[in-house]
Amino acid sequence: MKRRLLVTMVGLVVLCLVLVGVGTAVVAWVRSADATEDHVEGQVRGVAASFEDSLPLLARQGFSPHRKERLLAALNLDDLGVAFVPRDGSPIHVVAALPDEVAAVDLRPLAEDASGPEEALSTSGHHGETAWAAAVVPLAPDATGPAVVVVATRRTADPLAGTYGWMLVAGLVSLVVSAFAALRLSSSLAQPVIDATDAARRIADGRLDARLDEPDPGRRDEPAELARAINAMAEGLERSRGLERQFLLSVSHDLRTPLTSIRGYAEALRDGAGVDPARSAEVILAESGRLDRLVRDLLELARLDARQFALEPRPVDLHAVTADAVEAFAPLAEDADVTLRTVGDGPVPATIDLDRWAQVVGNLVENGLRYAATTLEVAIADDAGGLVVRVDDDGPGIDAADLPHVFERLYVAQHRPADRESGSGLGLAIVRELVEAMGGTVAAERRHPSGTSMVVRLPATPD
């Protein structure tokens, strides 16, 4: 990749140098040709004007080579010719040999337009690298004879003559500098991509600990953003794998514990070990209920993840339906010696799915009862930003490292209390899915001096 990038950049520099050089040469040549043509035309008009008083002598004696050489040297011209061009189309009479670049047909229009001009008419053009110009000697207004035309030529000089060597040297120096800069730039651009590709391959091979060097915080270019994105992806994958492993261990524990109890009591009944059959049946029923709840939670989370559920929102009194859902847990709270109460002023109008909302409240209250020490309070309020339901417990609280993740699927707190059953963490994941489906949000907050608040925010119901 480095070599390809280097060749491409050097090729672009060479192409730019060639285009600039050719463009400069063409523009300079065109400007030089135009300037030469203007110069020749101005000179020949001056010569034509100077011949106005010497026409009789010119007609008798011709145009001497000595005089021609002096004019050419004085006017910086390459060649000079003089011809009489009849106005009636008769053959042209050449007084001084015309330059090879000018034909008689080029002079005929001047004679046709020179019927008594008061000032010289002129024309000019290019023939290859030679600029030529022709001008009519001014005649009296009543002149009827042939037009006297003076013709001059001058070779267009190359404006860059003597500079091509320096241009070549400058081009070579530019090429060397550009190659060095391209090499450095290709390394700085390609190396991060090469490192990112290598890291991506290692991650694809299952080495989720692969990381790129973290760029400086102030860098916001594409290679730095690519490195940050790959590192974030690797961290997310590594964390997801850890959560999956943690979830499997937790579910395995939650399955093994009731199964062990069920098996133990069943074996005791089979062997006639003298256990109370009624008590054994009660334990087996309770443990099977735990298994049933766990399986239902797993199925529910799978359905939520696949979006295989529908909401049936309807207008309700949020305070009343929440209080009813909380009241269903009064016996469980009494057994746990926890005071469970609902606070808030009703009615609080809301548009929600009643069954799903009862599931949300039930999961939050069940989770709160698992950790509450003496009190669990559910508060419902209607503020300017929407509807707020808080489930506050006075338990040990959630560690700060766990707060952002408690509603994530498969997550089990790393710092859970040791004396309480932790569950599998599916209930809170289900809560988040349902609340977000209703257009709301849910978050966990620490209370002071201890305890946790689960805060659900729902959009306000329009009047």
Secondary structure by P-SEA (a helix, b strand, c coil): caaaaaaaaaaaaaaaaaaaaaaaaaaaaaaaaaaaaaaaaaaaaaaaaaaccaaaaaaaccccaaaaaaaaaaacccccbbbbbbccccbbbbccccccccccccaaaaaaaccccccccccccccccbbbbbbbccccccccccbbbbbbbbccccccccaaaaaaaaaaaaaaaaaaaaaaaaaacaaaaaaaaaaaaaaaaccccccccccccccccaaaaaaaaaaaaaaaaaaaaaaaaaaaaaaaaaaaaaaaaaaaaaaaaaacccccaaaaaaaaaaaaaaaaaaaaaaaaaaaaaacccccccccccaaaaaaaaaaaaaaaaaaacccccccccccccccccaaaaaaaaaaaaaaaaaccccbbbbbbbcccccbbbbbbbcccccccccccccccccccccccccccccccaaaaaaaaaaaaaacccccccccccccccbbbbbccccc
